[in-house]
């Protein structure tokens, strides 16, 4: 804690600048942005305070194909500004895309950038784009961070219009809680804008450039918590209205009309959610003004998280189902398949055959059939009467045989403890960098061999090195069924939760929030039996605490077997 706080103070104190306002500014490209070299001048023009004067050191002469540390191959320059450059690169050792910030070692901000990067890396919160390396060598300082190819900037999302109410609610909730956690560790962002907020393909929101972007630009603030809170308010305002809450245009959005001040979002655009509109006003600084109903302003991300928690929860919209088109008969069903088109020429009338059985032979046949039917009915009636007379004397004895056991009328009870076949297994790592955790080993869970197993990656502690809350395996039962118990065999004592998707789920959910916790346990052989029978198709075996593997001296989860019963 002390080390992180000190590093964050270094980032703030080295610049000696005024507090960062919410004037428009362009973020350094940290992950998915296109090449923005042409926008750097506009970036500086929009930013009114919070940066140092031009650095005296020219940017290093780098080019595509250049390697740093013999490992990071530079591919594309996305920003070149004020003595530093940002690149999309490839980590040839791990074969993955990364982002790299590069500046000369004698740059006036080099020390601050290194301190900020190392402090950010220590946080290890998966809601932030992670710093992977921070190095000084060969007269260069470079910072390596995650590259998220499947994520989209908020700037890009807002280019097509405001966010839906639920999406805006999720964005402000996740960003606020992430920044509250960062400030508890003494870290501030100070450049939190639409370019720094990303939405992944799974619907999660990630923040990039924590502390590092501010250090690269020399931004500082005497009230960092208030600065970040105001920035979150500006993000929410833009998400609700597609307007930037200041007079200047920024991030592809128009600013507010001049000389009218900061007006609530629900006065800018019709249909804006009233609670979110007031939340944005409470977070924004407006010369001491607060929301229209005079609630107290939110001056820290922690207060913003509390205010969000006091709001009525906004639920996701119901899935929209399109009405299928009217049933169309095919040409085959209409009787025209394989038939030539009707000819316009006149055809000769064909003779119509007489109705069936109207000839002399047909009439004789009808009389013969009628006679046979009459004879058959007479013979059947005589045999029935004879049988009734023979059995009349024994009717009293047979009455007792007509009663049935009342228990046979009851429906059979469903069988409990019956094994349920597992259709498929899927690895589940929604908080990881690539969303995958050894999928090639999943078949070993179902092979019946206790010596083979699926396993997680190695971690520095039992709680996943504080990098994520857990990983797991999704069990697909093929169809929705009643589940009474799940038995899991681990290698080493492991803490685990059993979670279940809604019973009406038609496809496998990819979001962690889609699975509800039904029970938990720990040990090497764990029997997970919900209090009540759960009806679902998709179960999530979610590992929350890992055992140390003695052969490597690190923590790693291993599942040898999963059995599901009704």
PyMOL commands that set and color helices and strands:
alter all, ss='L'
color gray80, all
select helices_A, chain A and resi 2-13+37-46+110-123+154-158+165-184+212-217+224-241+265-268+274-283+301-310+360-402+406-409+439-445+464-466+512-514
alter helices_A, ss='H'
color red, helices_A
select strands_A, chain A and resi 67-68+72-81+84-91+96-104+131-137+140-146+152-153+197-199+205-207+243-244+254-255+419-420+424-428+454-455+471-483+485-501+515-528+534-545+548-549+554-555+558-565
alter strands_A, ss='S'
color yellow, strands_A
deselect
rebuild
show_as cartoon
